[in-house]
C-alpha cells in the first residue's frame, strides 16, 4: 500500500524524460516541482477541486441524512412490508452502477442538467450501503432506552434526533468517510454526464491528462498526489471512529 504511494510522489518529482526512461530509476536525479506547477497551470485543476468538493459534500450530506432516517425506521419502527422494503433497498447493492448510467443520463438530459455541476450529485441522494450500515447500529441499541423515551412523551422523530443519533456517532463518521471516498474517487459518471473541462471532477480531470499520443507522468502523478491529500488527512483524523464504526456493524451482522 505504501510503495505505490511512494512511487507516485517520487515520479512527480522527476522530469518527463526521467519518468519514462529505461532502465527505470527510483529516485529522481534532480528533484523538480515542475509537475506540480504544470498541473496547476496547464489544466483546470482548481475547477476540478471546486467541483469535487461541492459534489462530495452534497453526495455525503443527503445520503447520510436520508439513510440515517431510513435505517432508524427499518430497525426500530414496525410497519407492514418492512422486511420486503429493506430487502429491495439492499438488493440495489447487487446491481453494478453502470447499469443505471443510461437511464440517469436520459433523465438529466430531459431536465437540462447535462454539463452542469448539479448532475454530479443529484443522482446520489440515497445510499443503500449507508442504510444497511446504520441499521446495524440502531439494532444494537438497547430497546429500554426507546421505551423510557416513549414514557417521557417523545415522538419517533424526537427519539431519533435526541437519543439514537448521539449513540451512533462512530457509525455516522464511518458512513461520512466512506461516502466522501466514493464520491471523491468517482470517475465514470463525471466523464459521462459532463464534457466541459470546467465541470469535471478531480478523477475525471486527471483521466484527461492521459493521452494516446503521450502522457506527462510527472504532471499526472503530481495531480494525483494533490487529489488524495484531503482524503488522507480526513482518514487519519477520524481513523479511530471509522474503525470502531465498521467493526461494530460487522459484529452485528
Buried (B, 14 or more C-beta within 10 A) or exposed (E): EEEEEEEBEBBBBBBBEBBBEEEEEEEBEEEBEBBBEBBBEEBBBEBBBBBBBBBBEBBBBBBBEBBBBBBBBBBBEEEEEEEEBBEEBBEEEEEEEEEBBEEBBEBBEEEEBBEBBBBBBBBBBBBBBBBBBBBBBBBBBEEEEBEEBEEEEBEBEBBBBEBBBEBBEBBBBBBBBBBBBBBBBBEEBBBBBBEEEBBBBBBBBBBEBEEEEEBBBBBBBBBBBBBBEBBEEBEEEBEEBBEBBBEBBEEEE
